[in-house]
Amino acid sequence: MSQSNIQAAFTGLFNASPEGVAIAPGRVNLLGEFTDYNDGYVLPVALDKACHVLWRQRDDQLIRVASMQYPDQLDNFASDANYEHGPHVWSPYVRAVVAAAKVSGLTSKGVDLLIDSQVPEGKGLSSSAALEVSLLGALNAMNNWALSTADIARLGQRAENDFVGCQCGIMDQLVSACALAHHALLIDCATLDCTPVPLPKDWGILVVDSNHPRQLVDSEYNQRRLDCEEARDQLDVASLRHATNRTLTAHRADLSDNAYRRAQHVIGENERVLALVDIIKMGELPLASSIMAAGQRSLAENFEVTVPATDALVSLAHEALGNRVAARQTGGGFGGAVVTLCHQNDIDALQAIIDQRYFSETGLRADIHVCRPSAGLEVKTFE
Ligand code: GLA
């Protein structure tokens, strides 16, 4: 929906015009999966699909929230109330953000909020991080909290970890807050250092949503994190960032099979991310293809988070373009989207094979989106 239409919708709902808007994108991760909560490296790109949050300060402590995607639902709660999940599927995220700010000593003033998100939900493209970061961008501006983008990302993660109940890392919130247009963002999750990596101009990024229904994602996701923590403790390192293949082999007998394979994934994945950054700088698509294929194998065999539908999409991409395409499942796992990198003039061939073959192989239809790497959080106040 256009900006002026959302502003009109806000005025219609709350009988007063909005004071500003905060806009934060979803993301697709090129490589570095399940490494963020192990203090490792990640390489996401912000999508050109974002969540918009319009705000207007109130004179009381009430927070009223509406969503364009759920037109008949409204949530009301006091900004200083204790956290409860709330009545709607999206309420926990809003309330968690307010609660995370509050436990950090930042109790918001009352506010009317309207959410309008273009980030597809439940596809591994970080719709929740986009919502958290845009909400925090709005609250930060309205309350004059003077939070940095990294503070906003940390608060968003805290909202998920301590209130929503997903033990996610920092990647999604940080890229949503800090990304640079036309770049991927190399994040060192131990220090939160962000290094923009320019993407070759003749490469395209295709995000292919498998439409495989994602189930038990939070519980399986949290279990993988526990497996990693078990490995970390057995290897006696501060985080798996500091583990090596040599220490892993030396401790093989002390580790459960799961913990061993999760650690193998993390160690290899960190190396692959750094390698991919150099490969992108050289513009060498065949090398990107083989490194992302290794990432996909490790997701399937070591981390056990792929599904037949995303495996099928990756195979189809390689069938169409061989090593002129790099492809892997992206995000929190168990389905969702596949990210592919290829030359701009190969995009049509890739789309064609998915259109022709994906349905007959899986019974599912894929949604294909050509991604323009975008900028992170933007906050505007209206005159
Ligand atoms: C989800 C989490 C991130 C990260 C990815 C997997 O998107 O929110 O923190 O762990 O999964 O890389």
Residues whose N, C-alpha, C, O or C-beta is under 5 A from the ligand:
A	BS01	GLA	G32 E33 F34 T35 D36 C168 G169 I170 M171 D172 G331 G332
